[in-house]
Amino acid sequence: MSSSDPKTRPKPGPWPPAPDAAPVPPSSWAKRTGFRPKFSGETNASESGQITLTPKPREPDNQPDLDAGRSRATSSAPAPAPAPAPAQPVANGDSERLPAPPSNKDQTVKRRRESDKGLGVNGNGSAQAGQPETNQQPQPQPQPRRATRNEDMVVVDGMGDDGFVSRHQSHMKYELRDTPGLVPIGLYGFQHYLSMLGSLILIPLVIVPAMGGSQEDTSNVVSTVLFVSGVTTLLHTSFGSRLPLIQGPSFVFLAPALALINSPEFQGLNGNNFKHIMKALQGSIIIASAFQAFLGYSGLMSLFLRLINPVVVAPTIAAVGLSFYSYGFPLVGTCLEIGVVQILLVIIFSLYLRKISVLGHRIFLIYAVPLGLAITWAAAFLLTEAGAYNYKDCDANVPASNIVSEHCRKHVSRMKHCRVDTSHALKTSPWFRFPYPLQWGTPVFHWKMALVMCVVSIIASVDSVGSYHASSLLVASRPPTPGVLSRGIGLEGVCSVLAGLWGTGTGSTTLTENVHTIAVTKMGSRRAVELGGCVLIVLSLIGKVGGFIASIPEVMVAALLCFMWAILAALGLSNLRYSEAGSSRNIIIVGLSLFFSLSIPSYFQQYGISPNTNLSVPSYFQPYIVASHGPFRTKYGGVNYVMNTLLSLNMVIAFLFAVVLDNTVPGSRQERGVYEWSDNETARREPAVTKDYELPFRVGRVFRWVKWVGL
């Protein structure tokens, strides 16, 4: 007879007896990360992203329990008791328990069963009430029906027993290897790229004018960005991670590029400032990209992965978006009636009208950025044509330095930023232009600038790690292996070398906004992304396309960037869903990282500048001239430049705080939310994983001996 004493009573296997409290089934993010709550009554997150109270138990039916994921077949085992009685297994999320022997805990088990409404799990995964358990092996049954799609859902639900996404439950219209046909792929691929228009074109519209480039230079750089983005996307989907991720100019490289542009050695240039600065940018990007390629292909990235977790990725990427607050609204304020309307339209489309569907597509959610831009541009054109910005004896095309009249000087800012006819990029751009490498001249290499960019390339790799993991949960059978991830980072380095040779002004890396776009458009096919990459290459050859994009008014660019940077910050923080976001440990680490990522760079940027200092650069570029006045003032000028510049970059401070604290403060894997990557041996045994990530044309067989960069 079994004893009620827990120290003397025999235990039925490795599972402890059921607790007294009846825990609520974990929510989807908990299943995805293997999180098991230590308390009862965990709240669930609805598919729309809102936190809802735990629903009341409902009567059992014959439908599969979709919230609990894919159920496994169970079979009973004899309990280590003289007369084992058949007991009913309990379906609680993804966990299952073997039947416990008769003891004083029977009442607890009975209460636990009652809390689950007596649901047993049979062989086909459906929950039924009061079904007795048998010792026979269950017969294979058809898989449960696919869950109803929720167009708002950004994070997929429906995890398998192994903690990974089930392909038939990923809520995607087209998944990684789907090829439904040319027309559907073309349409979905077009909307995929159009929804990411802001991420592709806005960076050249910021850095080229800052370098002193003309409207023609801006048009040429935009065409070059489209060409390089198309080529590198094709390379990445074929020989990189093979996930449907678009490669393009990353906001991670924007801040260091602006810091380099505003370096002291470029302030007194006479002549073509644009080409001088662009060649220096090219040289630093090429060296940093070669370092990133070495980091990936050498296998060091696999070791570095041990330090990169959601608690590190979240504040680092969020700091990238938050760091540009000094550029956003101050520039929007130069023409409030245009800039504020642009911001409000994008917010209304993406939030208030996101559920409106036209022909089965949520056009306002998917095309919020291009629609807002088109409407605002049309309104600004009408105001310009109606004479709203015409001032007597004032010409918008006359440089501000040549304006003598005080009356015209008063209105020069509104004429420059509100009128839509001040740009002649569309008129001067040719119909055909082929972007070619070294088009701006031979790159110039400065070791101090290259060292800054090498550190930034590590931040870009951290950004890509989060994107790989999140996108794989949406479209693939399993997350990639560490070797596949290293291969992807290595190829991103090669792609950035190409960006440096062609002269885009920034490195090429995975666009973080891509994950949100995949979730919204439900397009996860790599064929659609590849077709879109081919379209980008064709558009880059049409010079008028670059000229049209370059003619977007500056205030509209700033308004769009306010939205894009806010989304980037939110996407960075969304990585916390893989960890215990409510843990005091994680809250303190993320809070410290974010606060000091804003405070410490502010100290460096303001050091040595008095309130009455007359600086030659606009106010929104003042945070990037820190190299000339920072607190590091040793006798080595290069060291001063590197330290003052690096410690003035918000993302660098956030990364340093997060990676040190997360890897030194004690915490369980569950609490830290350590990213789960596929095991190499398991991946090689599963055909689905092999087909998802293996290299095409049997290239992988040649390099099979290089295990650290593949399956």
C-alpha positions in Angstrom: 0.0 0.0 0.0 1.4 3.4 -1.0 2.1 5.9 1.7 1.0 9.5 1.7 4.4 10.6 2.8 6.1 12.2 -0.2 9.5 11.1 1.0 8.6 7.4 1.2 5.9 7.0 -1.5 7.3 5.6 -4.8 7.2 8.0 -7.7 5.8 6.8 -11.1 8.7 7.6 -13.3 10.5 10.9 -13.7 7.3 13.0 -13.4 6.4 14.5 -10.0 2.9 14.4 -8.8 0.5 17.0 -10.0 0.4 20.3 -8.0 -2.6 21.3 -6.0 -3.3 24.3 -8.2 -4.7 23.8 -11.7 -2.4 25.8 -14.0 -3.9 27.4 -17.1 -2.6 26.1 -20.5 0.3 28.3 -21.6 -0.2 30.8 -24.3 1.4 30.6 -27.8 4.6 32.4 -27.0 5.2 30.0 -24.1 4.8 27.0 -26.3 7.2 28.4 -28.8 9.9 29.0 -26.2 9.2 26.0 -24.0 8.2 28.3 -21.1 6.3 26.7 -18.3 4.8 29.1 -15.8 5.6 28.8 -12.1 2.3 30.2 -11.1 -1.3 29.5 -11.7 -3.6 31.6 -13.8 -1.3 32.9 -16.6 -3.1 35.3 -18.9 -3.4 34.4 -22.5 -2.6 36.6 -25.5 -5.3 36.7 -28.1 -4.4 36.5 -31.8 -4.9 40.2 -32.3 -2.2 40.8 -29.8 -4.4 42.0 -26.9 -4.2 40.6 -23.5 -7.4 38.9 -22.4 -8.6 37.2 -19.3 -8.5 33.5 -19.1 -11.8 32.2 -20.7 -14.2 30.1 -18.8 -14.1 26.4 -19.4 -16.5 25.3 -22.1 -18.1 22.0 -22.9 -15.9 19.5 -24.7 -16.5 18.9 -28.4 -15.0 16.7 -31.1 -12.8 19.4 -32.6 -9.1 19.3 -32.1 -7.6 21.6 -29.4 -5.9 24.1 -31.7 -4.7 26.3 -28.8 -2.8 23.4 -27.3 -0.9 22.8 -30.5 -0.5 19.4 -32.2 -1.3 16.6 -29.7 0.7 13.4 -29.5 -0.6 9.9 -29.2 -0.4 8.6 -25.7 -0.4 5.2 -24.3 -0.7 4.2 -20.7 2.0 2.5 -18.6 1.5 0.3 -15.6 2.0 2.2 -12.4 4.4 0.9 -9.8 1.5 -0.2 -7.4 0.1 -3.6 -6.6 -3.2 -2.9 -8.4 -2.8 -0.2 -10.9 -6.1 1.4 -12.0 -6.4 2.9 -15.5 -6.2 6.6 -15.3 -7.0 9.3 -17.8 -4.1 11.4 -19.2 -4.5 15.1 -18.7 -4.3 17.4 -21.7 -2.7 20.6 -20.5 -1.1 22.6 -23.2 1.9 20.7 -24.6 2.6 18.7 -21.5 1.4 15.2 -20.6 1.6 13.1 -17.4 1.6 9.4 -16.9 -1.2 8.0 -14.6 -0.3 8.3 -11.0 -0.9 5.3 -8.6 -3.8 5.4 -6.1 -2.8 7.6 -3.1 -4.0 10.4 -1.0 -3.3 12.6 -4.0 -6.3 11.2 -5.9 -8.5 14.1 -4.8 -5.9 16.5 -6.2 -5.8 14.7 -9.5 -9.6 14.6 -9.5 -9.8 18.4 -9.1 -7.2 18.8 -11.8 -9.3 16.7 -14.2 -12.4 18.6 -13.3 -10.6 21.9 -14.0 -9.7 20.6 -17.5 -13.4 19.4 -17.9 -12.3 15.8 -18.1 -10.6 16.1 -21.5 -8.6 13.1 -22.7 -6.3 13.1 -25.6 -6.8 10.3 -28.1 -4.7 9.2 -31.0 -5.9 11.8 -33.5 -5.3 14.7 -31.2 -8.9 15.5 -30.6 -10.1 16.2 -27.0 -13.1 14.1 -25.9 -14.8 13.9 -22.5 -14.8 10.8 -20.4 -13.1 8.5 -22.9 -11.3 5.6 -21.1 -7.7 5.0 -21.7 -6.6 1.8 -23.3 -3.2 0.0 -23.6 -3.5 -0.3 -27.4 -1.4 1.8 -29.6 -3.5 4.4 -31.3 -4.1 4.2 -35.0 -2.8 7.0 -37.2 -5.5 9.5 -38.0 -5.6 12.5 -40.3 -4.1 15.7 -38.9 -6.4 18.3 -37.4 -7.9 20.8 -39.6 -5.9 24.0 -40.2 -6.7 26.8 -37.8 -8.7 29.8 -39.0 -6.4 32.5 -40.3 -6.3 35.8 -38.4 -5.1 38.6 -40.7 -3.9 40.7 -37.8 -1.7 38.0 -36.3 2.0 38.9 -36.4 3.3 36.0 -34.3 2.2 32.5 -35.4 0.4 30.2 -33.1 0.2 26.4 -33.3 3.4 24.9 -32.0 4.2 21.3 -32.3 5.2 19.0 -29.5 8.8 19.7 -30.1 8.3 23.4 -29.6 8.6 24.4 -33.3 6.0 25.6 -35.7 3.9 23.1 -37.5 3.8 23.9 -41.2 0.1 23.2 -41.5 -0.6 25.6 -38.6 1.6 28.6 -39.6 -1.3 30.8 -40.8 0.7 31.7 -44.0 -0.9 31.8 -47.4 2.3 30.8 -49.1 5.2 29.2 -47.1 8.9 29.0 -47.8 9.0 26.4 -50.6 5.6 27.1 -52.1 5.4 28.0 -55.8 1.7 28.5 -56.6 2.2 30.1 -60.0 3.7 33.2 -61.7 0.7 35.5 -61.3 0.1 34.9 -57.5 3.8 35.1 -56.8 4.1 38.3 -58.8 1.2 40.0 -57.1 2.2 39.0 -53.6 5.9 39.7 -54.3 4.9 43.2 -55.6 2.9 44.0 -52.5 5.8 42.6 -50.3 8.3 45.0 -51.8 5.9 47.9 -52.0 5.1 47.6 -48.3 8.8 47.9 -47.6 9.3 50.9 -49.9 10.3 53.2 -47.0 13.1 50.9 -45.8 14.6 50.7 -49.3 14.6 54.3 -50.5 14.7 56.6 -47.5 18.3 56.2 -46.4 19.8 57.7 -49.7 17.4 60.6 -49.4 19.0 61.4 -46.0 22.7 60.8 -46.5 23.3 62.2 -50.1 22.1 65.7 -49.2 24.1 65.5 -46.0 27.2 64.8 -48.2 26.6 67.8 -50.3 25.3 65.8 -53.2 23.1 67.2 -55.9 19.6 66.0 -56.9 21.2 64.1 -59.8 23.6 62.4 -57.3 20.6 61.4 -55.1 18.8 59.9 -58.1 21.9 57.9 -59.1 22.4 56.6 -55.5 18.7 55.6 -55.3 19.1 53.6 -58.5 22.2 52.0 -57.2 20.5 51.0 -54.0 17.6 49.3 -55.9 20.2 47.4 -58.1 22.3 46.2 -55.2 19.3 45.3 -53.1 17.9 43.1 -55.9 21.2 41.4 -56.5 22.0 40.8 -52.8 18.4 39.5 -52.1 18.8 36.9 -54.9 22.2 35.9 -53.4 20.8 35.6 -49.9 17.7 33.5 -50.8 19.9 31.2 -52.9 23.2 30.8 -51.0 22.6 32.5 -47.6 20.0 31.6 -45.0 17.6 30.8 -47.8 14.8 32.6 -45.8 12.6 35.1 -47.7 14.4 38.1 -46.3 15.1 41.2 -48.3 18.6 42.7 -48.2 19.0 46.4 -48.4 20.4 49.5 -46.8 20.0 49.1 -43.0 19.3 51.8 -40.5 22.0 50.2 -38.4 24.6 51.8 -40.7 22.9 55.2 -40.9 24.2 56.7 -37.7 27.9 55.8 -38.2 27.6 57.0 -41.8 26.3 60.4 -40.6 29.1 60.5 -38.1 31.7 59.8 -40.8 30.0 62.4 -43.1 30.4 65.1 -40.4 34.0 64.2 -39.5 36.4 67.2 -39.1 38.5 66.3 -42.2 35.4 66.7 -44.5 34.3 70.0 -43.1 36.6 72.2 -45.1 36.6 70.5 -48.4 36.5 72.5 -51.6 35.0 71.0 -54.7 32.9 67.9 -54.9 32.3 67.0 -51.3 30.0 64.2 -52.3 32.5 62.0 -54.1 35.2 62.6 -51.5 32.9 61.5 -48.6 31.4 58.6 -50.7 34.8 57.1 -51.4 35.7 57.2 -47.7 32.3 55.6 -46.9 33.0 52.9 -49.5 36.4 52.0 -48.1 35.2 51.7 -44.5 32.1 49.6 -45.5 34.3 47.3 -47.6 36.7 46.6 -44.7 33.8 46.1 -42.1 31.9 43.8 -44.5 35.0 41.7 -45.0 35.2 41.3 -41.3 31.5 40.3 -41.1 32.1 37.7 -43.8 35.0 36.3 -41.9 32.9 36.2 -38.7 30.3 34.1 -40.5 32.3 31.8 -42.7 35.0 31.1 -40.1 32.4 29.7 -37.7 33.0 32.3 -35.1 29.4 33.4 -35.4 28.3 30.0 -34.1 30.3 30.7 -30.9 29.1 34.3 -30.7 25.5 33.1 -30.8 25.9 31.9 -27.2 26.0 35.6 -26.2 23.0 36.7 -28.3 19.6 36.2 -26.8 16.3 38.1 -27.0 17.2 40.2 -24.0 20.3 41.4 -25.9 18.6 41.8 -29.3 15.5 43.7 -28.0 17.2 46.8 -26.6 19.9 46.9 -29.2 17.5 47.1 -32.2 15.1 49.4 -30.3 18.0 51.8 -29.7 18.6 52.0 -33.4 15.1 53.4 -34.0 15.1 55.6 -30.9 18.4 57.2 -31.7 17.1 59.3 -34.6 14.6 61.3 -32.6 16.6 64.5 -33.2 16.2 64.1 -36.9 12.5 63.1 -37.1 10.0 65.8 -35.9 12.4 68.8 -35.9 12.5 68.4 -39.7 8.8 67.7 -39.9 8.2 71.0 -38.1 9.6 73.0 -41.0 6.3 72.4 -42.8 3.8 71.2 -40.3 0.7 71.2 -42.6 2.5 68.6 -44.8 4.6 66.6 -42.4 1.9 66.2 -39.7 -0.7 65.2 -42.2 1.7 62.6 -43.6 2.3 61.1 -40.1 -1.5 61.1 -39.3 -2.4 59.4 -42.6 0.1 56.5 -42.0 -1.1 56.1 -38.5 -4.8 56.0 -39.5 -4.1 53.6 -42.3 -2.0 51.2 -40.3 -4.0 51.2 -37.1 -7.6 52.5 -37.5 -8.3 51.1 -41.1 -6.1 48.0 -40.9 -9.1 45.6 -40.9 -10.7 47.0 -44.0 -10.3 44.4 -46.8 -10.6 45.1 -50.5 -10.6 42.0 -52.8 -9.3 39.9 -49.9 -6.3 42.3 -49.2 -6.0 44.7 -46.3 -4.7 47.4 -48.5 -4.5 50.1 -45.8 -2.4 47.9 -43.5 -0.1 46.6 -46.2 0.3 49.8 -48.2 0.1 52.3 -45.3 3.4 54.0 -46.2 3.0 54.3 -50.0 -0.7 55.4 -49.7 0.1 58.0 -47.1 3.0 59.3 -49.3 0.8 59.5 -52.4 -2.0 61.3 -50.8 0.2 63.8 -49.0 2.3 64.4 -52.1 -0.9 65.1 -54.1 -2.1 67.6 -51.5 1.2 69.4 -51.4 1.2 69.6 -55.2 -2.3 71.2 -55.2 -1.2 73.7 -52.5 1.9 74.6 -54.5 -0.1 75.0 -57.8 -2.7 77.1 -55.9 -0.1 79.6 -54.9 -0.1 78.8 -51.2 3.7 79.1 -51.0 4.1 82.0 -53.5 5.7 85.1 -52.0 6.1 88.4 -53.8 9.5 88.8 -55.5 10.8 85.5 -53.9 12.1 82.6 -55.9 12.4 79.1 -54.3 15.2 78.2 -56.7 17.5 81.0 -55.5 20.0 79.7 -52.9 19.4 81.1 -49.4 22.9 82.6 -49.3 22.0 84.8 -52.3 18.8 86.1 -50.9 19.1 89.8 -50.0 15.5 90.7 -49.1 14.6 90.3 -45.5 11.0 89.4 -46.6 12.2 86.5 -48.7 14.6 85.3 -46.0 11.7 85.0 -43.6 9.9 82.6 -46.0 12.8 80.7 -47.5 12.4 77.7 -45.2 8.7 77.2 -46.1 9.5 77.6 -49.8 12.2 75.0 -49.6 10.4 72.4 -47.6 6.7 72.8 -48.5 6.9 73.3 -52.3 7.0 70.2 -54.5 8.5 71.9 -57.5 11.9 72.7 -56.1 13.4 69.3 -57.1 14.5 68.8 -60.7 15.7 65.2 -60.2 13.0 63.7 -62.4 13.7 66.1 -65.3 17.5 65.7 -65.2 17.6 62.0 -64.7 18.2 59.8 -67.9 15.8 57.2 -69.1 18.5 54.4 -68.9 21.4 54.2 -66.6 23.3 51.1 -65.5 24.8 51.2 -62.0 28.4 50.0 -62.1 31.0 49.3 -59.4 33.4 52.1 -58.4 31.2 54.6 -60.2 32.2 57.3 -57.7 36.0 56.5 -57.9 38.5 54.3 -56.1 37.5 53.8 -52.4 39.7 55.5 -49.8 40.6 53.5 -46.7 40.9 55.1 -43.3 41.6 52.7 -40.4 39.8 54.7 -37.8 36.6 54.9 -39.9 36.9 51.2 -40.8 37.2 50.2 -37.1 34.0 52.1 -36.3 32.2 50.3 -39.1 33.6 46.9 -38.0 31.9 47.3 -34.6 28.7 48.4 -36.4 28.8 45.2 -38.5 28.6 43.2 -35.3 25.4 45.1 -34.4 24.1 44.4 -37.9 24.7 40.7 -37.3 22.8 40.8 -34.0 19.9 42.4 -35.9 20.0 39.6 -38.4 20.0 36.9 -35.8 16.7 38.1 -34.4 15.2 38.4 -38.0 16.3 34.9 -38.9 14.7 33.4 -35.8 11.4 35.3 -36.1 11.0 34.8 -39.8 11.8 31.0 -39.6 9.0 30.6 -37.1 6.6 32.1 -39.7 7.6 30.3 -42.9 9.9 27.3 -42.2 9.5 23.9 -40.7 12.1 24.7 -38.0 14.6 27.5 -37.2 17.9 27.2 -39.0 20.9 25.5 -37.5 23.8 27.5 -36.2 25.7 26.6 -39.3 23.0 27.9 -41.6 22.9 31.1 -39.5 26.7 31.5 -39.8 26.4 31.0 -43.6 23.8 33.7 -43.8 25.9 36.2 -41.8 28.9 35.4 -43.9 26.9 36.0 -47.1 25.6 39.3 -45.7 29.2 40.3 -45.3 29.8 39.5 -49.0 26.7 41.4 -50.0 27.9 44.4 -48.0 31.2 44.3 -49.9 29.2 44.6 -53.1 27.3 47.5 -51.6 30.6 49.2 -50.8 32.0 48.6 -54.3 28.8 49.9 -56.0 28.6 52.9 -53.5 25.3 52.8 -51.8 26.5 54.8 -48.8 25.6 52.0 -46.3 26.1 48.3 -45.8 23.6 45.7 -47.0 21.9 43.6 -44.4 18.6 42.0 -43.6 15.9 44.5 -43.2 14.3 44.1 -39.7 10.9 45.4 -41.0 10.8 42.3 -43.3 9.5 40.1 -40.5 6.5 42.4 -39.9 5.9 42.5 -43.7 5.9 38.7 -43.9 3.4 38.4 -41.1 1.1 41.1 -42.5 1.2 40.0 -46.2 1.2 36.3 -45.3 3.7 35.8 -48.1 6.6 33.6 -47.0 7.6 32.1 -50.4 11.2 32.7 -51.3 10.2 32.6 -55.0 8.1 35.8 -54.5 11.1 37.6 -52.9 13.4 36.4 -55.7 10.9 37.6 -58.4 10.7 40.9 -56.6 14.5 41.1 -56.5 14.5 40.7 -60.3 12.0 43.5 -60.6 14.2 45.8 -58.5 17.1 45.2 -60.8 15.0 46.1 -63.8 13.7 49.3 -62.2 17.2 50.3 -61.2 18.1 50.5 -64.9 15.3 53.0 -65.5 16.9 56.3 -64.5 13.5 58.1 -64.2 12.5 55.7 -61.4 15.4 56.9 -59.3 14.7 60.5 -60.3 11.1 60.2 -59.2 12.0 58.8 -55.8 14.7 61.5 -55.4 12.1 64.2 -55.9 10.1 63.3 -52.8 10.0 66.5 -50.6 12.4 66.4 -47.7 9.7 67.0 -45.1 7.7 63.9 -46.3 10.9 61.8 -46.0 11.3 62.9 -42.4 7.6 62.2 -41.7 7.9 58.7 -43.2 11.1 58.1 -41.2 9.3 59.0 -38.0 6.9 56.1 -38.6 9.7 53.7 -39.8 11.9 54.3 -36.9 9.0 53.9 -34.5 8.2 50.5 -36.1 11.9 49.5 -35.9 12.0 50.3 -32.1 8.8 48.3 -31.6 10.1 45.3 -33.6 13.2 45.3 -31.5 11.3 45.2 -28.3 9.0 42.5 -29.7 11.9 40.0 -29.3 11.2 40.0 -25.6 8.2 37.7 -26.3 10.6 34.8 -26.5 11.7 35.5 -22.9 10.0 36.1 -19.5 9.1 39.7 -20.2 7.7 40.1 -16.7 10.9 38.9 -15.0 12.4 41.6 -12.8 15.9 40.5 -14.1 14.9 41.2 -17.7 13.0 44.4 -16.9 16.1 45.9 -15.2 18.5 44.8 -17.9 16.3 46.2 -20.7 15.6 49.3 -18.8 19.2 50.0 -18.0 20.3 49.3 -21.6 17.7 51.6 -23.1 18.2 54.5 -20.7 22.0 54.5 -20.9 21.8 54.1 -24.7 20.2 57.5 -24.8 22.0 59.1 -21.8 25.6 58.2 -22.4 25.6 59.2 -26.1 23.9 62.5 -25.1 26.8 63.2 -22.7 29.4 62.6 -25.5 27.4 64.6 -28.1 27.0 67.6 -25.8 30.5 67.6 -24.3 32.4 70.8 -25.1 29.5 72.5 -26.8 28.4 75.7 -25.1 24.7 76.9 -25.6 25.9 79.8 -27.8 28.1 77.8 -30.0 27.5 78.6 -33.7 27.8 75.3 -35.5 27.9 75.1 -39.3 25.7 71.9 -39.5 22.0 71.8 -39.0 20.7 71.1 -35.6 19.5 67.6 -36.5 23.1 66.6 -37.5 24.8 68.0 -34.4 24.8 64.7 -32.6 27.1 63.3 -35.3 29.9 65.8 -35.1 31.1 64.4 -31.7 34.4 63.3 -33.1 35.7 66.9 -33.1 34.7 67.7 -29.5 34.2 64.5 -27.5 35.7 63.9 -24.0 38.4 61.6 -25.3 41.3 63.9 -26.0 44.5 61.9 -25.9 47.6 62.5 -28.0 46.4 59.9 -30.5 43.9 61.5 -32.8 42.7 58.2 -34.3 41.9 56.7 -30.8 40.0 59.9 -30.0 38.0 59.6 -33.1 37.1 55.9 -32.6 36.2 56.2 -28.9 34.2 59.4 -29.2 32.3 58.1 -32.2 31.6 54.6 -30.9 30.4 55.8 -27.5 28.1 58.4 -29.1 26.2 55.7 -31.0 23.1 54.6 -29.1 23.0 51.1 -30.4 26.6 50.4 -29.3 25.9 51.4 -25.7 22.7 49.4 -25.7 24.5 46.3 -27.0 27.3 46.6 -24.5 25.0 46.9 -21.5 22.7 44.2 -22.7 25.3 41.6 -23.6 27.3 42.1 -20.4 24.4 42.1 -18.1 22.5 39.2 -19.7 25.5 37.0 -19.8 26.7 37.7 -16.2 23.5 38.1 -14.2 22.2 34.6 -13.2 19.1 33.5 -14.9 17.6 30.3 -16.3 17.3 29.6 -20.0 13.6 29.9 -19.7 13.9 33.3 -18.0 16.4 34.6 -20.5 14.5 33.2 -23.5 17.5 31.7 -25.2 16.9 31.3 -28.9 16.3 27.7 -29.9 18.2 26.7 -33.1 17.8 23.4 -34.9 20.3 20.6 -34.1 22.6 19.7 -36.9 22.1 15.9 -36.6 18.3 16.2 -36.3 18.1 18.6 -39.3 20.0 16.2 -41.5 17.6 13.4 -40.7 14.5 15.5 -41.5 13.8 16.0 -45.2 11.7 19.1 -44.5 14.5 20.9 -42.8 17.0 19.8 -45.4 14.8 21.1 -48.2 14.3 24.4 -46.4 17.9 25.3 -45.9 20.1 23.2 -48.2 22.0 25.0 -50.9 20.7 24.7 -54.5 22.3 22.9 -57.4 23.9 20.4 -54.9 26.4 23.0 -54.0 26.2 22.0 -50.4 27.5 18.5 -51.1 30.8 20.0 -52.2 31.2 21.9 -48.9 29.7 19.2 -46.7 32.9 18.9 -44.8 32.5 22.6 -43.6 30.0 21.7 -40.9 30.0 25.1 -39.2 28.4 26.9 -42.2 25.7 24.5 -43.2 23.4 21.7 -42.2 
